């Protein structure tokens, strides 16, 4: 079963569609962050904790959500759906293996 899981994982990670999607998401997030930092009223650089202080996890998430906006929610939804589909697939494989 572990081999089946690893095979599915490898095929998913090597899929051109998944790689293109992840590449597009990364480029979009990176472009938005760079545009924010290049502007005069950058939200990230003007944040009170931006200079030599560590951000907490929640502060980082809040700033990313402000910069990336609705796309981050879309990424979360897609991640949840992909996770659910993978889980259903693995449960199906487990069920089929038990029937053999």
GIWO-V196585 format. One record per residue. RES is the residue in three letters. SS is DSSP state (H for helix, E for strand, L for the rest). Layout:
res=RES ss=SS
res=RES ss=SS
This chain:
res=UNK ss=L
res=UNK ss=H
res=UNK ss=H
res=UNK ss=H
res=UNK ss=H
res=UNK ss=H
res=UNK ss=H
res=UNK ss=H
res=UNK ss=H
res=UNK ss=H
res=UNK ss=H
res=UNK ss=H
res=UNK ss=H
res=UNK ss=H
res=UNK ss=L
res=UNK ss=H
res=UNK ss=H
res=UNK ss=H
res=UNK ss=H
res=UNK ss=H
res=UNK ss=H
res=UNK ss=H
res=UNK ss=H
res=UNK ss=H
res=UNK ss=H
res=UNK ss=H
res=UNK ss=H
res=UNK ss=H
res=UNK ss=H
res=UNK ss=H
res=UNK ss=H
res=UNK ss=H
res=UNK ss=H
res=UNK ss=H
res=UNK ss=H
res=UNK ss=H
res=UNK ss=H
res=UNK ss=H
res=UNK ss=L
res=UNK ss=L
res=UNK ss=L
res=UNK ss=L
res=UNK ss=L
res=UNK ss=L
res=UNK ss=L
res=UNK ss=L
res=UNK ss=L
res=UNK ss=L
res=UNK ss=L
res=UNK ss=L
res=UNK ss=L
res=UNK ss=L
res=UNK ss=L
res=UNK ss=L
res=UNK ss=L
res=UNK ss=L
res=UNK ss=H
res=UNK ss=H
res=UNK ss=H
res=UNK ss=H
res=UNK ss=H
res=UNK ss=H
res=UNK ss=H
res=UNK ss=H
res=UNK ss=H
res=UNK ss=H
res=UNK ss=H
res=UNK ss=H
res=UNK ss=L
res=UNK ss=H
res=UNK ss=H
res=UNK ss=H
res=UNK ss=H
res=UNK ss=H
res=UNK ss=H
res=UNK ss=H
res=UNK ss=H
res=UNK ss=H
res=UNK ss=H
res=UNK ss=H
res=UNK ss=H
res=UNK ss=H
res=UNK ss=H
res=UNK ss=H
res=UNK ss=H
res=UNK ss=H
res=UNK ss=H
res=UNK ss=H
res=UNK ss=H
res=UNK ss=H
res=UNK ss=H
res=UNK ss=H
res=UNK ss=H
res=UNK ss=H
res=UNK ss=H
res=UNK ss=H
res=UNK ss=H
res=UNK ss=H
res=UNK ss=H
res=UNK ss=L
